[in-house]
Amino acid sequence: MTTSRVINFGAGPSTLPQSVLEKAAQGLLNFEDTGIGIAEISHRSKEFVAFISNVEALIRSQLNVPPTHSILFTQGGGTTQFSAVVLNLLARHKLLHPELTDDERVMDYVLTGSWSKKAFLEAKRLGGARANIALDARKYSKDGVSFDNVPPHDEYAFSPASALIYYCENETIDGVQFSPDPSAQTSFPFTILPRERSGLLPLVGDHSSSFMSRPIPHLSEHAVIFAGAQKNIGPAGLTVLIVRQDCLVDVDAAAKLGATPVPLCLSYKTLAEGRSLYNTPSLLPIYITGLVLERMQELGGLAYFEALGRRKAEKVYAAVRAGEERGVFQGKVQAGSCSWMNVIFNVLGSGAESRFLAGAEKVGMKGLKGHRSVGGIRVSLYNAVTEADTDKLVDYMKEFVSEASSFCSA
Ligand SMILES: Cc1ncc(COP(=O)(O)O)c(C=O)c1O
């Protein structure tokens, strides 16, 4: 099959492995030798039911998800989960603590970037409990207003018995990510979180833009982990949920006690009981995701992608630092908080950013423009961006720096 594909560093939807897309094209015509394409076949056919079970098994084995947690597939993206986690976990808390008023019930949010802030605003809008900011990383930023860091552990102020504790593992827009090194002050402070009397944590993690790129620390302690597929594992249209089984609650019983009624398609219990087939799922995105996960497994699973991700990020950050020394680039995120997935930097000088983007496009690299809310350059290094693609970008960055610095000194 001939292609004229460019290297796509877009932040999501993002690039997918070519071999997967070629296989998926076959599946669009004839899924698993059924003679029916994946976009046409019934979600209740035995072939699709077997396929979706295998997608679940591939996630469970590669991420090491314990039997205490269900893996669910739904639609609506991360944004729908901003609402769904609030509704489900408030229903759970209402069942556990029916005596508390809405004012006494608290949801703790850790704000390290634009996505956690958006999730916090949705929680506040939905009501049913007080949305509290346990940490606002902007206070510790270089300019006092941007998200550019993960603050040290002793800056968090958690409430004692909250209905949920929310964080976003990788802030796609701001390029801020928690360190995977548990001894680093910029890791997520799992060990200081207040536990419920039962010992459980009402911990919710948005892992949309780092899912399946490296292991999830303390996975088994999470109440809910959610991720849109469209960064590392598939196309938009599929959202993966990992839900601890005590969070699959009877939302109607909670509503009888005064909790907000939960639409059935957002209820985790409904999704789990229907084995993610309560209503018609997004068959094509699930199919492509399954092919990506099979390929991941063949290549060596998370260990392979973690090592690859580390190398790619190190190479790009090294190029940013080299550009900083010559006064051409300026990294935005503080040391220790830099994302492996989204590298953010500015190109200094009037018109320099446009020149950088136009030059990149000329040599076949697209998707490098930063998010409209923060500007600059954003290099997204999701799993399907190869090391060769990364090397090509790094070469281009080096060339740009040497040309820009000779231009400045001329
Ligand atoms: C970390 C994170 N959370 C949530 C979202 C929202 O996802 P969606 O657009 O699929 O609703 C995004 C989208 O890029 C994201 O990067």
Ligand as a Chemical Component Dictionary entry (heavy atoms), coordinates in Angstrom:
data_LIG
# 
_chem_comp.id                   LIG 
_chem_comp.type                 NON-POLYMER 
_chem_comp.pdbx_formal_charge   0 
_chem_comp.three_letter_code    LIG 
# 
loop_
_chem_comp_atom.comp_id 
_chem_comp_atom.atom_id 
_chem_comp_atom.alt_atom_id 
_chem_comp_atom.type_symbol 
_chem_comp_atom.charge 
_chem_comp_atom.model_Cartn_x 
_chem_comp_atom.model_Cartn_y 
_chem_comp_atom.model_Cartn_z 
_chem_comp_atom.pdbx_ordinal 
LIG C1 C1 C 0 -5.492  14.767 29.960 1  
LIG C2 C2 C 0 -6.758  14.937 29.196 2  
LIG N1 N1 N 0 -7.941  14.787 29.837 3  
LIG C3 C3 C 0 -9.102  14.935 29.203 4  
LIG C4 C4 C 0 -9.149  15.262 27.865 5  
LIG C5 C5 C 0 -10.476 15.439 27.192 6  
LIG O1 O1 O 0 -10.675 14.379 26.326 7  
LIG P1 P1 P 0 -11.839 14.356 25.245 8  
LIG O2 O2 O 0 -11.568 15.445 24.272 9  
LIG O3 O3 O 0 -11.714 12.997 24.648 10 
LIG O4 O4 O 0 -13.115 14.548 25.968 11 
LIG C6 C6 C 0 -7.958  15.426 27.149 12 
LIG C7 C7 C 0 -7.981  15.764 25.724 13 
LIG O5 O5 O 0 -6.991  16.002 25.091 14 
LIG C8 C8 C 0 -6.738  15.257 27.838 15 
LIG O6 O6 O 0 -5.567  15.392 27.216 16 
# 
loop_
_chem_comp_bond.comp_id 
_chem_comp_bond.atom_id_1 
_chem_comp_bond.atom_id_2 
_chem_comp_bond.value_order 
_chem_comp_bond.pdbx_ordinal 
LIG C1 C2 SING 1  
LIG C2 N1 SING 2  
LIG C2 C8 DOUB 3  
LIG N1 C3 DOUB 4  
LIG C3 C4 SING 5  
LIG C4 C5 SING 6  
LIG C4 C6 DOUB 7  
LIG C5 O1 SING 8  
LIG O1 P1 SING 9  
LIG P1 O2 DOUB 10 
LIG P1 O3 SING 11 
LIG P1 O4 SING 12 
LIG C6 C7 SING 13 
LIG C6 C8 SING 14 
LIG C7 O5 DOUB 15 
LIG C8 O6 SING 16 
# 
